[in-house]
Amino acid sequence: MNKFYFLKYLVVLCLIPNYSFSQSDIYESYAILDVNGSGNTFYDLNVDTGNPNFDGASLGTFITTNSLFLNGAQNQTYKCGTHNILNSFIDYRVYLSGNTPPSFTASEILFNSDDGTSNFCTGTSLDQTWESSGANIDVLNGLASGDYILEIYTRSDSDYDGDNIANNTYFISNSGANYKATFRVDNPPNANCQNIIVQLDALGNASITGNDINNNSTDDFGIASIAASVTGFSCSDIGLNNVVLTVTDTLGQTDTCTAIVTIQDNLAPVADVASLSNVTAECEVSSLTAPTATDNCGGTVLVTNNASLPISGEGTTTVVTWTYDDGNGNTSTQTQNVIIDDITAPVADVASLSNVTAECGVSSLTAPTATDNCGGTVIVTNNASLPISGEGTTTVVTWTYDDGNGNTSTQTQNVIIDDI
C-alpha cells in the first residue's frame, strides 16, 4: 500500500466519533426496600459494602400484618467526554418459586445529583447519583401463601453524540442472571366448621373438642391448634348452641367460624327400683301408689299408668304398666302386678244363734245372715234333716256361710224338742 492511501484511511479513522463504552457506565447499584415498616434499607447489588446483599437474601416470612415495599433503587453512574446518562430504571418481578416468571415491570429512578469527578476516564469523569426511594411498590399485594422470589436488575441509557437519543443501555444484572431474594407469604388459616349433634350421658353431661366441629380447616404451612369456645355441656344446654372454632397457624394467625352444636337428651328415666312389688288386695284396688324414677337431667319425671280403677275380680292378676317421662321425649316403662285374692270368710251377723224350741217337731228353720268383706251375696246353708223331731232331744244344726270365693265360715244353732 502506498503512503497516499495509508494517510487517506488514517485521516478517515481519526474523524470517526469516539463511542467507547468506557466513557460511561453504572459503577454502583443498590435496591431500596422497606421491610415491615422499619424504614428504607439499601441492599447491595454489584458492590459489597456494609449493607446487606440482596442476591440470595431471605427477606423473611410475611403475614397479613407485615409489609414489604420496594421503594426504588440507587444507581451511581459516571460519564466522560461527549457521553451523557439519560435515565435510570429498576426492573422487578415477583413470582412463586418454581413457577414461570412473569415479565419485568420497570420503575424509574430519578436523577438526584452531580457528584463531582472521580478516577474514571483518567480522572475526568462526572459522577452522578440517580435515586428514588418512595416508589411504594407493595411486593406482597394480592399474594397467596407460598415461597416467592423477588428478582431485580437496574439499567441506564447512555447517549454518545448529544442528540439525547440512547445509543447504549448499561445493565447491573449479575451477568444476566439478575439478583434474586426470597421470601415467604403465610396468610391466615381458613377455618371451616361442621354442625354436630351430641348426646348427654347418664350424668347429664357432654363434651366436645375443636376437632369435633372442624371440617378440613386449612393452612398452607401448618395448623398449630384448633380450639372450640365451649367444650362442656349440661342439661341446661339442650337444643342449639353456637360454638366458635378458632384455628391458629404456626405463626399465631387465626381464623374463626361458628358451628351449631345440638345437645340432645336421648336417655330415658331409670326406675328407682329394679322391679315393683305386687299389689295384693282381697276385693279391689281403687288407688295405686306411684313408683319413682330418676332422670339423667335431674328434672321432674312424670309418672303415669294404664290402669282402669278400681281393679277387681277375685282370683285375677292385672298387669299395670307404669310410664316414666322426662319431658324431653324420652320414656321408660315398668310393670306391676295387681292381684285380687279374697281369703276372708263371711262373718255371722250375730255372735251366737238363739235356740229353736218346739214341742213336737221343727219342719223349717229361719236362716241366719252373715256379711262378707267384699260385700257380695253370702250363701247360707245348713246340715239339718227336716223335720226334726224326738221328744226331749236337742239337735245341733250347723249353718255354713259361703262368700262364693272359696271362703266359708260356720255357726251352730240348737234345735230342742220339748213337749211341755
Secondary structure, DSSP 8 states (H G I E B T S, - for coil): --HHHHHHHHHHHHHS----GGGEEEEEEEEEEEETTS-EEEEESSS-SSS-B-TT-EEEEE-TT--EEEEEEEEEEEE-TT-EE--EEEEEEEEETTS-----EEEEE-EEEEEEEESHHHHTEEEEEEEE----EETTTT--SEEEEEEEEEEEEEESSSSS---EEEEESTTTT-EEEEEEE----B--B--EEEE--TTSEEE--HHHHB-S-B-TT-EEEEEES--EEEGGG-EEEEEEEEEEETTS-EEEEEEEEEEE-----EESSSS---EEESSEE-------EE-TT----EEEE---SSEE-TT-EEEEEEEEE-SSS-EEEEEEEEEE------EESSSS---EEESSEE-------EE-TT----EEEE---SSEE-TT-EEEEEEEEE-SSS-EEEEEEEEEE---
